[in-house]
Amino acid sequence: MSGVTEPKRRAAAFLRMREAHRNEAAEDYVELVGDLIAATGEARLTDLAAHLGVSAATASKVVHRLQLAGLLESLPYRSIFLTQRGEAVAAASRHRHAIVREFLRAIGVSDSTSEADAEGMEHHVSDETLAALARTTRMLKPK
């Protein structure tokens, strides 16, 4: 590998990682809003903050940003809802999580550890890697 190619390759990888970090919070919030609505019929700011371990002020800032991005909608002092776009992001995040979790289980990682590890990994794997994980999981599962 040439001396110039390696820094460019690494810079591209760092850029992809920063992009994944930016999307991670949005995906976690919309996924949690969907989960709360499914479990309790509503998603409130205080519930989001408690589940994510952040202050209500922090949760409020993120919710506002996600409203501007068209992923969430709410009225002051009312429940928070997913837009159609937010529902699609939440579903995609859940799907990615399930693929990573099932791969980890297929290679012998415990249920609790695979669930916890998948929560972080789902945001950082490329589509190519995700497809490879799904293929490998299908091959590893007993028929």
Residue pairs with C-beta under 8 A, 6 or more apart in sequence:
1 9
16 126
17 124
20 123
20 124
21 123
23 123
24 123
25 62
26 62
26 65
26 66
26 69
26 71
26 89
27 89
27 90
27 92
27 93
27 122
27 123
28 52
28 93
29 48
29 52
29 62
29 63
29 66
29 71
29 72
30 66
30 71
30 72
30 82
30 86
30 87
30 89
30 90
30 93
31 89
31 90
31 93
31 94
31 97
32 43
32 48
32 51
32 52
33 43
33 48
33 72
33 80
33 81
33 82
33 86
33 90
34 43
34 82
34 86
34 87
34 90
34 91
34 94
36 42
36 43
36 44
36 47
36 48
36 51
37 43
37 79
37 81
37 82
40 47
42 79
43 79
43 80
43 81
44 79
44 80
45 56
45 59
45 60
45 63
45 80
46 56
48 59
48 63
48 80
49 55
49 56
49 58
49 59
52 59
54 62
63 72
63 74
63 80
66 72
66 86
67 73
67 74
70 83
70 85
70 86
71 82
71 83
71 85
71 86
71 89
72 80
72 81
72 82
72 83
72 86
73 80
73 81
73 82
73 83
74 80
74 81
82 90
93 122
93 123
96 122
96 123
96 125
96 130
97 118
97 119
97 122
98 118
99 122
99 130
99 133
99 134
99 137
100 117
100 118
100 121
100 122
100 125
100 130
100 133
101 114
101 115
101 118
102 137
103 133
103 134
103 136
103 137
104 113
104 114
104 117
104 118
105 111
105 114
106 136
106 137
106 140
106 141
107 140
109 117
125 133
